[in-house]
Amino acid sequence: MTIRDYLRQRKARYLGIGTACLVLAAGLILAHGMSALAVYSAAALVFILGYMTCVVLSRSIACPRCKSAVGGYTSWLNLRTSGSVRRMNYCAGCGTSFDEPVIPPRS
């Protein structure tokens, strides 16, 4: 597994959790419109806060080599294997290429 694959996997996890939180929050907001219970609004707020937490956590994903945060400047589009969008190819903290294996080779 390359560092790019590792970062893509971590981003996908946070994207999935964040999307689920938004869908649940939207469902609860719609359910609140049908009933007068404030519990639905409070639960929707919790899920919106969960989404915001996922956004913050996805920006703090660390490089597996130097542990500096690379999540902020590696967007989902930068981690694709192909496409016309300019890709990030190395860690700004240690200069390691994202196409190297996660575990450094033994010498």
C-alpha positions as CSV (number, residue, x, y, z in Angstrom):
1,M,0.0,0.0,0.0
2,T,1.4,3.4,-1.0
3,I,1.1,6.5,1.1
4,R,-1.3,7.9,-1.5
5,D,-3.6,4.9,-1.0
6,Y,-3.3,5.3,2.8
7,L,-4.3,9.0,2.6
8,R,-7.1,8.2,0.2
9,Q,-8.4,5.5,2.5
10,R,-8.4,7.9,5.5
11,K,-10.1,10.6,3.5
12,A,-12.8,8.2,2.3
13,R,-13.5,7.1,5.9
14,Y,-14.0,10.6,7.1
15,L,-16.1,11.5,3.9
16,G,-18.3,8.5,4.5
17,I,-18.9,9.2,8.2
18,G,-19.5,12.9,7.4
19,T,-22.0,12.1,4.6
20,A,-23.9,9.7,6.9
21,C,-24.1,12.5,9.6
22,L,-25.5,14.9,7.1
23,V,-28.1,12.5,5.8
24,L,-29.2,11.6,9.3
25,A,-29.3,15.3,10.2
26,A,-31.5,16.1,7.1
27,G,-33.8,13.2,8.0
28,L,-34.2,14.4,11.6
29,I,-34.9,18.0,10.4
30,L,-37.6,16.7,8.1
31,A,-39.0,14.5,10.9
32,H,-39.0,17.5,13.2
33,G,-41.3,19.3,10.7
34,M,-43.8,16.4,11.0
35,S,-43.8,16.3,14.8
36,A,-43.3,19.0,17.4
37,L,-40.7,17.2,19.4
38,A,-37.5,19.2,20.0
39,V,-35.6,16.0,20.3
40,Y,-35.3,15.8,16.5
41,S,-33.7,19.2,16.3
42,A,-31.3,18.4,19.1
43,A,-30.3,15.1,17.4
44,A,-29.9,16.9,14.1
45,L,-27.6,19.4,15.7
46,V,-25.5,16.5,17.1
47,F,-25.2,15.0,13.6
48,I,-24.2,18.4,12.1
49,L,-21.5,18.7,14.7
50,G,-20.4,15.2,13.8
51,Y,-20.1,16.3,10.2
52,M,-18.0,19.3,11.2
53,T,-15.8,17.1,13.3
54,C,-15.2,14.8,10.3
55,V,-14.2,17.8,8.3
56,V,-11.7,18.9,10.9
57,L,-10.3,15.4,11.4
58,S,-9.9,14.9,7.6
59,R,-7.7,18.0,7.5
60,S,-5.5,16.7,10.3
61,I,-4.5,13.4,8.6
62,A,-0.8,12.9,9.3
63,C,1.9,11.7,7.0
64,P,2.8,8.1,8.1
65,R,6.5,8.9,7.9
66,C,7.0,12.3,9.6
67,K,3.6,12.7,11.3
68,S,3.0,16.3,9.9
69,A,-0.5,17.1,8.9
70,V,-1.0,16.6,5.2
71,G,-4.8,16.4,5.1
72,G,-5.3,20.1,4.6
73,Y,-3.4,20.4,1.3
74,T,-4.3,17.0,-0.1
75,S,-7.9,17.2,-1.2
76,W,-9.9,14.3,-2.5
77,L,-9.1,15.3,-6.0
78,N,-5.4,15.5,-5.4
79,L,-5.3,11.9,-4.3
80,R,-6.8,10.4,-7.4
81,T,-4.6,8.2,-9.5
82,S,-5.6,9.9,-12.8
83,G,-7.3,13.0,-14.1
84,S,-6.6,16.5,-15.2
85,V,-6.4,18.0,-11.7
86,R,-2.9,18.7,-10.5
87,R,-1.9,16.1,-7.9
88,M,0.2,16.5,-4.8
89,N,3.1,14.1,-5.1
90,Y,5.1,14.6,-1.9
91,C,4.8,15.5,1.7
92,A,5.6,19.1,2.4
93,G,7.1,18.1,5.8
94,C,9.6,15.4,4.9
95,G,9.6,15.4,1.1
96,T,8.5,11.7,0.9
97,S,6.8,10.8,-2.3
98,F,3.2,9.7,-1.9
99,D,3.8,6.8,-4.3
100,E,6.3,5.1,-1.9
101,P,5.2,2.3,0.4
102,V,3.7,3.2,3.8
103,I,6.3,1.1,5.6
104,P,9.9,2.1,4.6
105,P,11.9,-0.6,2.9
106,R,14.4,-2.3,5.1
107,S,18.1,-2.0,4.1
